[in-house]
Amino acid sequence: MNDYTNWILIGKSHCSNQLLTVAFYNLLAHPLTPAAYDRRSLLTRLIGRKNTLGSAYSVIAA
């Protein structure tokens, strides 16, 4: 994960949902992401939260 992706995730309140979705998907696809935090686990943790990451659901499920 590069610094630009980190900046998008940290500054998500100033970014569009599309940019946040791309950054979040890149985070999940990163080879250093622990196996315990796979796509299904993260998706389960995100269910019920605000719609900030709502647009990421369809990308993760695809």
MOURFEN-V882795 format. One record per pair of residues at least 24 apart in sequence whose C-alpha atoms are under 10 Angstrom apart, sorted by sequence separation. I is the first residue (numbers start at 0). GAP is how many residues later the second one is. D is the distance in whole Angstrom. If there is no record, write none. Layout:
i-><I,I>
gap-><GAP,GAP>
d-><D,D>
This chain:
i-><1,0,1,0,0,0,1,0,23,0,0,20,24,28,0,19,20,23,24,27,19,20,21,22,16,19,20,21,24,16,17,19,20,23,24,15,16,19,20,23,16,17,18,20,21,16,17,20,12,16,20,11,11>
gap-><24,25,25,26,27,28,28,29,29,30,31,31,31,31,32,32,32,32,32,32,33,33,33,33,34,34,34,34,34,35,35,35,35,35,35,36,36,36,36,36,37,37,37,37,37,38,38,38,39,39,39,40,41>
d-><10,7,10,7,10,9,10,6,8,9,8,9,7,10,9,8,7,7,10,9,7,9,10,9,9,10,6,8,7,7,9,9,5,9,7,9,7,8,9,9,8,7,10,9,9,7,8,8,9,8,9,8,10>
